[in-house]
Amino acid sequence: MAATHRPSLPERTAAARLIVVIRGERAEQYAPVLEALADAGIRSVELTLSTPGTLAELARLHERFGTRMDIGVGTVTDPADLRTAAAHGADFIVTPITRADLLDEAAAAGIPIVPGGLTPSELHAGWSAGAAAVKVFPASVVGPGYVKDLRGPSPASGWSPRAGWTSKPQGTGCGPGPRPSPWAGPWSAMRCGAAASRRSPSAPRSSST
């Protein structure tokens, strides 16, 4: 996995320091969620391949929302899916694993990739192979000091913990005051949670929805 070039994450994603991860029952549900997140000021999202139809919807979503946010594709574990995602307009690739063929395929396609790993060896291997950043995954099994400890011997690496809030369709609001009508649907709560995450001045991170 010898890297000769390291494609950087898109400027909006790097500046936002937040990637919202979206999973659903089917890809047709993405559009209203992206609309709500874009309205809340979110500028980078990851659509996961665990949602059926993601690659088929990607080009349409990119055409509709690409001027307002970066759209990456995650849960990529197959080089063929990586090629398809790149061809359909993905702005970056996220994978839960560190594997040579995925990193090589991303380099060939010229698309930024964020591989996942937990141990220092896994994370260093991904970074050394040309990853745009590396993802501490699963971050829930380590404490908040883990990334700080990793930065000590590897300060130049881009670390991205994987954790965050989850929005469920309960029609709830956020902050003090009366609960909104259930007919408001999940979008008001999602906008609220997304806006709160965007305002939080913490390290680069990912939130799940």
Helices and strands as residue ranges (DSSP letters): H 11-16, E 18-22, G 27-29, H 30-39, E 44-48, H 54-65, E 70-74, H 79-87, E 93-95, H 100-109, E 113-117, H 120-128, E 134-136, G 139-141, H 145-151, E 159-161, G 182-184, H 187-199, E 205-208
